[in-house]
Amino acid sequence: MARISGPGQPRYSTGRRRRTSSRGGTGTVRAAAARRRGPAPILIIILVIVLLVVCWIFGRGCGGSQEARENEKLREYTSTANKLITRSAAVGAQFNNLRENVQEQSRDDVEQKMVQMVATAREIAKDSESVEVPEKALEYHPLLELVFNIRVSGLDKYRAAILDVLDEKNIEQAADTMSSGLLELVVSDATLQSYRGGMESELSKSKISFEKVADSVYMPNAEEAIGSVVLEYINELSGEETTGDELHGVAVVGLATSPARVDRTESGISILPYSDSFTVKVTVQNQGNQTEDDIPVAATLSAGDGGNDQKKTQKITRLKAGESATLVFEGLKPATGEDAGNLLNVKAGPVRNERNTDNNVMELEFIMSAETG
């Protein structure tokens, strides 16, 4: 045990240090550290609040961010589709301007413009196939592709038909082709309206009210695609007048032979002099009010010598209403002699939609005199 010396006396110790209590000092350090860490929870709360605000601004809540992205895709798709529709509308405007003013343009200009329109329409149709379609437009985009493809077909049919009209050939077929093409354009207009209705409904549901679907109309008056109206249009281009209902009909109005008749028998059979050559002239008249193309005309000779019938055929390329054309047939060989009768039958048409065919045929019964030595 250490002895504690008094004043002025030596001091003794056991050699152990006395432990100085530091409890008070350590507590002060820990309290200071605690005070430094105190603001951390407040920062976390502030960051969470900021994150929620950002999510709400850009996605109307984090749970709605996917919906916002889909809406943005729909808006971008609509913008792209509108560009295609606007390009198609420009072609439609060119088409209607040409269709209404064909007579003021040369045939080559009409062909060049129509070829360009068809090419542009085909390019638009191809571009529509490569558009990125969002899920919200998957139901409607095939309608838009169909619109553009139908318009390619309709324009191309009109192109072929109008060139035939300007070339004055196959008029009846050209009218059918033109009517078919214009009807396709009418269908394309109706299909586009179905597409627009569906898309605008989808835009409304997605609250994208500022984006509208473009429009394009090729046939403002659908009745102009009807066959009878198309025919009137074609007749105006060719300078022909239409008089009420269409009337189709041709008739054989003349038949003559060389050599010509020199006498008749008591029964009315024609007597022709002998000749080494025999020709037949047939005159055909268009008695309808429509132009007829490629009218078939046949001459058949049934000789009384027991041989096979002889037949020759030709075509009248084009015959306008009221016009006549004469054809000459050669190479027929009649039987000769008083006892050898011959029957010549000539026939024109019938043409398409011809109702009265009674006057399409004319016959001549005759005897050709025998050769005299």
C-alpha positions as CSV (number, residue, x, y, z in Angstrom):
1,M,0.0,0.0,0.0
2,A,1.3,3.4,-0.8
3,R,2.0,5.7,1.8
4,I,1.0,9.2,1.3
5,S,3.7,11.5,2.4
6,G,3.0,14.7,3.9
7,P,4.4,18.0,2.9
8,G,8.1,17.9,2.5
9,Q,8.2,14.1,2.8
10,P,9.0,11.5,0.1
11,R,6.0,10.1,-1.7
12,Y,5.7,6.3,-2.3
13,S,3.6,4.5,-4.8
14,T,2.5,1.0,-5.7
15,G,3.5,1.5,-9.3
16,R,-0.1,1.4,-10.7
17,R,-1.5,4.4,-12.5
18,R,-4.7,5.7,-11.5
19,R,-7.3,5.4,-14.3
20,T,-8.6,8.8,-15.1
21,S,-12.3,8.7,-16.0
22,S,-13.0,9.9,-19.5
23,R,-16.7,9.2,-19.5
24,G,-17.6,12.8,-19.7
25,G,-15.3,13.5,-22.7
26,T,-16.4,10.5,-24.8
27,G,-20.0,11.4,-24.4
28,T,-19.4,14.8,-25.8
29,V,-17.7,13.4,-29.0
30,R,-20.6,10.9,-29.7
31,A,-23.2,13.6,-29.2
32,A,-21.4,15.8,-31.8
33,A,-21.3,12.9,-34.3
34,A,-25.0,12.3,-33.8
35,R,-25.7,15.9,-34.5
36,R,-23.7,15.7,-37.8
37,R,-25.7,12.7,-39.0
38,G,-29.0,14.2,-38.1
39,P,-29.9,15.9,-41.5
40,A,-29.5,12.6,-43.6
41,P,-33.1,11.4,-43.3
42,I,-34.3,14.9,-44.3
43,L,-32.3,14.8,-47.5
44,I,-33.7,11.3,-48.4
45,I,-37.2,12.6,-47.9
46,I,-36.5,15.6,-50.1
47,L,-35.1,13.4,-52.9
48,V,-38.1,11.1,-52.8
49,I,-40.4,14.1,-53.1
50,V,-38.4,15.5,-56.1
51,L,-38.5,12.0,-57.8
52,L,-42.3,11.8,-57.4
53,V,-42.7,15.3,-58.8
54,V,-40.6,14.4,-61.9
55,C,-42.5,11.2,-62.4
56,W,-45.8,13.1,-62.2
57,I,-44.7,15.7,-64.7
58,F,-43.2,13.4,-67.3
59,G,-45.4,10.4,-66.8
60,R,-48.4,11.5,-64.8
61,G,-47.1,9.3,-62.1
62,C,-44.5,6.6,-62.4
63,G,-47.2,4.0,-63.0
64,G,-48.5,5.9,-66.0
65,S,-45.1,6.4,-67.7
66,Q,-45.7,3.4,-70.1
67,E,-49.0,4.8,-71.1
68,A,-47.4,8.2,-71.8
69,R,-44.8,6.5,-74.0
70,E,-47.5,4.7,-76.0
71,N,-49.4,8.0,-76.5
72,E,-46.2,9.6,-77.8
73,K,-45.7,6.7,-80.3
74,L,-49.3,7.2,-81.4
75,R,-48.8,10.9,-81.9
76,E,-45.6,10.3,-83.9
77,Y,-47.3,7.7,-86.0
78,T,-50.2,10.0,-86.8
79,S,-47.8,12.7,-87.9
80,T,-46.1,10.2,-90.3
81,A,-49.4,8.9,-91.6
82,N,-50.6,12.5,-92.2
83,K,-47.5,13.1,-94.4
84,L,-48.4,10.1,-96.6
85,I,-52.1,11.1,-96.8
86,T,-51.0,14.7,-97.8
87,R,-48.8,13.4,-100.6
88,S,-51.7,11.2,-101.8
89,A,-54.0,14.2,-101.7
90,A,-51.6,16.1,-103.9
91,V,-51.7,13.3,-106.5
92,G,-55.5,13.4,-106.3
93,A,-55.6,17.1,-107.0
94,Q,-53.4,16.6,-110.1
95,F,-55.6,13.7,-111.2
96,N,-58.9,15.7,-111.0
97,N,-57.3,18.7,-112.7
98,L,-56.2,16.5,-115.6
99,R,-59.5,14.6,-115.7
100,E,-61.5,17.8,-116.0
101,N,-59.2,19.3,-118.7
102,V,-58.2,16.4,-120.9
103,Q,-59.3,18.2,-124.1
104,E,-56.9,21.0,-123.4
105,Q,-53.8,18.8,-123.4
106,S,-52.0,16.8,-125.9
107,R,-52.1,13.0,-125.9
108,D,-48.4,12.8,-125.0
109,D,-48.9,15.2,-122.1
110,V,-51.8,13.2,-120.7
111,E,-49.7,10.0,-120.9
112,Q,-46.7,11.6,-119.2
113,K,-48.7,13.0,-116.4
114,M,-50.7,9.9,-115.8
115,V,-47.5,7.7,-115.7
116,Q,-46.0,10.1,-113.2
117,M,-49.1,10.0,-111.0
118,V,-49.2,6.2,-111.0
119,A,-45.5,6.1,-110.1
120,T,-45.9,8.5,-107.2
121,A,-49.0,6.7,-105.9
122,R,-47.0,3.4,-106.0
123,E,-44.2,5.0,-104.1
124,I,-46.6,6.2,-101.4
125,A,-48.1,2.8,-101.1
126,K,-44.6,1.3,-100.7
127,D,-43.6,3.9,-98.0
128,S,-46.8,3.1,-96.1
129,E,-45.6,-0.5,-95.6
130,S,-42.4,0.6,-93.8
131,V,-44.1,2.8,-91.3
132,E,-43.5,1.9,-87.6
133,V,-46.9,1.2,-86.3
134,P,-47.6,1.5,-82.5
135,E,-49.9,-0.9,-80.7
136,K,-52.7,1.6,-80.6
137,A,-52.8,1.9,-84.4
138,L,-52.3,-1.8,-85.3
139,E,-56.0,-2.2,-86.0
140,Y,-56.2,0.8,-88.4
141,H,-53.0,0.9,-90.4
142,P,-53.9,-2.0,-92.7
143,L,-56.8,0.2,-93.9
144,L,-54.4,3.0,-94.8
145,E,-52.2,0.6,-96.8
146,L,-55.3,-0.6,-98.6
147,V,-56.3,3.0,-99.5
148,F,-52.9,3.6,-101.2
149,N,-52.9,0.3,-103.0
150,I,-56.4,0.7,-104.4
151,R,-55.5,4.2,-105.6
152,V,-52.5,2.8,-107.6
153,S,-54.9,0.4,-109.3
154,G,-57.6,2.9,-110.0
155,L,-55.2,5.5,-111.4
156,D,-53.5,2.9,-113.7
157,K,-56.9,1.8,-115.1
158,Y,-57.9,5.4,-115.8
159,R,-54.5,5.9,-117.5
160,A,-55.0,2.9,-119.8
161,A,-58.6,3.8,-120.6
162,I,-58.0,7.5,-121.4
163,L,-55.2,6.7,-123.7
164,D,-57.4,4.3,-125.7
165,V,-60.1,7.0,-125.9
166,L,-57.5,9.5,-127.2
167,D,-56.3,7.0,-129.7
168,E,-59.9,6.3,-130.7
169,K,-59.8,2.5,-130.2
170,N,-61.6,0.0,-128.1
171,I,-64.0,2.7,-126.9
172,E,-66.5,0.4,-125.3
173,Q,-63.8,-1.6,-123.5
174,A,-62.1,1.7,-122.5
175,A,-65.4,2.9,-120.9
176,D,-65.6,-0.3,-118.9
177,T,-62.0,0.0,-117.7
178,M,-62.4,3.6,-116.8
179,S,-65.6,3.0,-114.9
180,S,-63.8,0.2,-113.0
181,G,-60.9,2.4,-112.1
182,L,-63.0,5.3,-110.9
183,L,-65.1,3.0,-108.8
184,E,-61.9,1.8,-107.1
185,L,-61.0,5.4,-106.3
186,V,-64.5,5.8,-104.8
187,V,-63.8,2.8,-102.6
188,S,-60.4,4.2,-101.6
189,D,-62.1,7.4,-100.4
190,A,-64.6,5.4,-98.3
191,T,-61.8,3.3,-96.9
192,L,-59.9,6.3,-95.9
193,Q,-62.9,7.7,-94.0
194,S,-63.1,4.4,-92.0
195,Y,-59.4,4.8,-91.2
196,R,-59.8,8.4,-90.1
197,G,-62.8,7.6,-87.9
198,G,-60.9,4.8,-86.1
199,M,-57.7,6.8,-85.6
200,E,-59.5,10.0,-84.4
201,S,-61.4,7.9,-81.8
202,E,-58.1,6.4,-80.6
203,L,-56.5,9.9,-80.4
204,S,-59.4,11.1,-78.4
205,K,-59.2,8.2,-76.0
206,S,-55.5,9.0,-75.6
207,K,-56.3,12.7,-74.9
208,I,-54.3,13.8,-78.0
209,S,-56.8,16.3,-79.1
210,F,-54.3,18.6,-80.9
211,E,-53.4,16.0,-83.5
212,K,-55.9,15.5,-86.4
213,V,-55.9,12.9,-89.2
214,A,-55.5,14.4,-92.7
215,D,-58.1,13.9,-95.4
216,S,-57.8,13.1,-99.1
217,V,-60.7,12.7,-101.6
218,Y,-60.2,11.5,-105.2
219,M,-63.9,11.3,-106.3
220,P,-66.0,14.0,-104.7
221,N,-68.9,12.9,-106.9
222,A,-69.1,9.1,-106.8
223,E,-71.8,9.1,-109.5
224,E,-69.1,10.0,-112.0
225,A,-67.8,6.5,-111.8
226,I,-71.1,4.9,-113.1
227,G,-70.8,3.4,-116.5
228,S,-73.4,5.6,-118.3
229,V,-71.8,8.8,-116.9
230,V,-68.4,7.6,-117.9
231,L,-69.7,7.0,-121.4
232,E,-71.1,10.5,-121.6
233,Y,-67.7,11.8,-120.4
234,I,-65.9,9.8,-123.2
235,N,-68.4,10.9,-125.8
236,E,-67.8,14.6,-124.9
237,L,-64.1,14.0,-125.3
238,S,-64.6,12.4,-128.8
239,G,-67.2,15.0,-129.8
240,E,-70.1,12.6,-130.0
241,E,-73.5,13.3,-128.6
242,T,-75.5,10.9,-126.5
243,T,-79.2,10.6,-127.1
244,G,-81.0,9.0,-124.3
245,D,-80.4,5.3,-123.8
246,E,-77.5,3.5,-125.5
247,L,-78.4,1.8,-128.7
248,H,-76.1,-0.8,-130.3
249,G,-76.7,-2.2,-133.7
250,V,-75.2,-2.8,-137.2
251,A,-76.9,-3.9,-140.4
252,V,-75.9,-5.2,-143.8
253,V,-77.3,-2.6,-146.2
254,G,-75.6,-3.5,-149.4
255,L,-74.5,-6.7,-151.3
256,A,-73.1,-6.7,-154.8
257,T,-71.1,-9.2,-156.8
258,S,-68.7,-9.0,-159.7
259,P,-69.7,-10.2,-162.2
260,A,-73.1,-8.6,-161.6
261,R,-76.5,-10.1,-162.2
262,V,-77.7,-10.0,-165.8
263,D,-81.0,-11.7,-165.5
264,R,-83.4,-13.6,-163.2
265,T,-85.1,-17.0,-163.5
266,E,-88.9,-17.2,-163.2
267,S,-88.5,-18.1,-159.5
268,G,-86.4,-15.0,-158.9
269,I,-82.9,-16.6,-158.8
270,S,-80.2,-14.2,-160.1
271,I,-78.3,-15.2,-163.2
272,L,-74.6,-14.2,-163.4
273,P,-72.4,-14.5,-166.4
274,Y,-69.4,-16.8,-166.3
275,S,-66.2,-15.3,-165.0
276,D,-62.9,-16.7,-163.9
277,S,-62.9,-14.3,-160.9
278,F,-65.7,-13.6,-158.4
279,T,-65.7,-10.8,-155.8
280,V,-68.3,-9.8,-153.2
281,K,-68.9,-6.3,-151.9
282,V,-70.6,-5.9,-148.5
283,T,-71.7,-2.6,-147.1
284,V,-72.3,-2.4,-143.3
285,Q,-73.9,0.5,-141.4
286,N,-73.8,1.4,-137.7
287,Q,-77.5,2.0,-137.0
288,G,-77.0,2.5,-133.2
289,N,-76.0,5.7,-131.4
290,Q,-72.7,4.3,-130.1
291,T,-69.3,3.8,-131.8
292,E,-68.6,0.2,-132.5
293,D,-65.1,-1.4,-132.8
294,D,-63.9,-4.6,-134.4
295,I,-67.1,-5.5,-136.1
296,P,-66.9,-9.1,-137.6
297,V,-68.1,-9.5,-141.2
298,A,-68.3,-13.0,-142.9
299,A,-69.2,-14.1,-146.4
300,T,-70.1,-17.8,-146.8
301,L,-70.7,-19.4,-150.2
302,S,-72.6,-22.7,-150.4
303,A,-72.0,-24.0,-154.0
304,G,-74.4,-26.4,-155.6
305,D,-71.7,-28.8,-156.7
306,G,-71.7,-30.7,-153.5
307,G,-68.5,-29.2,-152.2
308,N,-67.8,-27.8,-148.7
309,D,-69.0,-24.3,-147.8
310,Q,-66.4,-21.6,-148.5
311,K,-66.1,-18.8,-145.9
312,K,-64.1,-15.6,-145.8
313,T,-64.0,-13.2,-142.8
314,Q,-62.9,-9.6,-142.1
315,K,-63.3,-7.0,-139.4
316,I,-64.3,-3.3,-139.5
317,T,-61.9,-1.7,-137.1
318,R,-64.1,1.2,-136.1
319,L,-67.5,2.5,-137.1
320,K,-69.1,5.6,-135.6
321,A,-72.9,6.0,-135.2
322,G,-74.5,6.4,-138.6
323,E,-71.4,5.6,-140.6
324,S,-71.1,2.9,-143.2
325,A,-68.1,0.8,-144.5
326,T,-67.7,-1.5,-147.5
327,L,-65.6,-4.6,-147.5
328,V,-64.5,-6.6,-150.6
329,F,-64.2,-10.4,-150.4
330,E,-62.3,-12.4,-153.0
331,G,-61.3,-16.1,-153.4
332,L,-64.8,-17.6,-153.4
333,K,-65.5,-20.1,-156.3
334,P,-69.1,-20.5,-157.3
335,A,-70.4,-23.6,-159.1
336,T,-71.3,-23.1,-162.8
337,G,-74.0,-24.3,-165.0
338,E,-77.8,-24.0,-165.1
339,D,-78.2,-26.9,-162.7
340,A,-75.7,-25.7,-160.1
341,G,-77.3,-23.2,-157.7
342,N,-75.2,-21.1,-155.3
343,L,-76.2,-19.4,-152.0
344,L,-74.2,-16.5,-150.8
345,N,-74.7,-15.5,-147.2
346,V,-73.1,-12.3,-145.7
347,K,-73.3,-11.5,-142.0
348,A,-72.2,-8.5,-139.9
349,G,-71.8,-8.6,-136.1
350,P,-73.6,-8.9,-133.8
351,V,-71.9,-6.3,-131.7
352,R,-72.0,-6.2,-127.9
353,N,-75.5,-5.4,-126.4
354,E,-77.1,-5.5,-129.9
355,R,-80.8,-6.4,-129.5
356,N,-82.1,-6.5,-133.1
357,T,-80.1,-8.9,-135.3
358,D,-82.7,-9.4,-138.0
359,N,-80.9,-7.0,-140.4
360,N,-77.4,-8.4,-139.7
361,V,-77.7,-10.9,-142.6
362,M,-78.3,-10.7,-146.3
363,E,-78.4,-13.5,-148.8
364,L,-78.1,-13.9,-152.6
365,E,-79.2,-17.0,-154.4
366,F,-77.7,-17.2,-157.9
367,I,-76.7,-19.3,-160.9
368,M,-73.4,-18.6,-162.7
369,S,-73.5,-19.5,-166.4
370,A,-71.3,-22.3,-167.6
371,E,-68.1,-21.5,-169.4
372,T,-68.6,-21.5,-173.2
373,G,-65.9,-22.7,-175.5
